[in-house]
Amino acid sequence: MELMDNSPYEFIMAASENDFSRFSRFVHRTFNGTDCIYFLKGLRHIYSNFGSMEDVVLQGMKDSGSVKEGLSHLRLTFFSLHHALRNEKHFADVTGGAAGKRLNIFLRSIEVA
């Protein structure tokens, strides 16, 4: 939070490449600075182009009504920017058999239509 001046949304939306570079030394278990920087940019891509992660999930559910399809669409959208393959291991792939526990916890915090 301190690296984002205690305003994560505002930081993500306004950050320059130099601002993102403060995360280059970030490490938490297997999540490193490269991963962190991509995740910040991935979130900015979603917020700028879709409004919210919820909107991306709902868009993915539009045809089938399937939560699994919604979560898959969120993952595809999140990784639509150029990224290192290693970044993908930190975001559950429900179409690949992952349970997506954290993603389902996220869904509990929103109302899915």
N, C-alpha and C positions, 0 to 999 in steps of 0.2 A: 504494500500500500504506500509506503514511504517513497518508493521509487516512482510512483505515479502521483506524487504530491497529494496523496489521500483523496484523490478524485479520479477513480479509474475510468469512468466513461469519458469525462472531459479529456483526460490524458490520451486515451486511445484515439479519440476523434481528432485531436489537434497535434499529435506527436509527429515530430520530424524524424528522419533517419538517425540524427544525432541523439534525439531523445530515446529512441528505441535502443540505441547502443548501450545505454546504461544497464540493460538486461543481459549483456553478452557474458557476464561472469556469473549469472544466476544459476544455481544448482539446487535441485531438490530430488533426491534419489536418482532416478534415471532421466529426469526432466532437466535439460540444460538450457543454456542461454539461447542457442539456436532454436530450440523448441519454443521457448517463451516468446521470443521475438516473432516467430511465425504465428503463434496463437494470438498475440496482440493484433497483428496485421489481419489475421483471419476474422477476428471479431470486428475490426474496423470495416472490413469488406462487407460483412453481413449487416452491420448497423447502417452503413452508408447506402447499401443497395436494396435492402429488404426491410429495414426498420428494426427488426428484433429476431432473435433466434426462434421465438414462438411463431412469428410469421412464416419463417422458413419451414418449420415443422408442419404447420397447418397447410402450407402450399403443397408439401409432399404428401399429405393425407387427402388432398382434394379428390382425387379420382377413386381411390380404394377405401378411404376411411380408416386405413390401417396405420396404427401408431408406428409399427415397424417401418413402413414405407416413409412416414414422416421423419423418423430418426435417421434413416438411410439418406434421405434428401438433405437433411441438415449436415451430415458428414460430407456428402459430395459437394455441397455448396461451400462448406468451410475449407475444404481442400482444393477448391477450384483455382486458387492462385498457385504460382510456381512455388514449390516447397521441397525440402529434403524428405526422402522416403521415411527416414527415422521419425519425423514429426507425427506420422500416422499412427504409431503404436500407442500414442497417448489419448486417442479418441476411439471409443468402442465402435466396432463395425458389426452392427446387429445382423447384417445380411451374411456375415461370415461366421455366425454362430455365437458371437459375444452376447452376454445377457444384457449389457448396457445398464447396469445398476445405477450408476451416477446419472445417466441420461433419464432414466425413469424417475429418479428423485427430482430432477429438474422438472419433469412433467407434472409432478404433484404440486409444484408451486404455481402452475398456470392452469387455466381452464381450457381444456381441449374441447372444441366444438364437435 
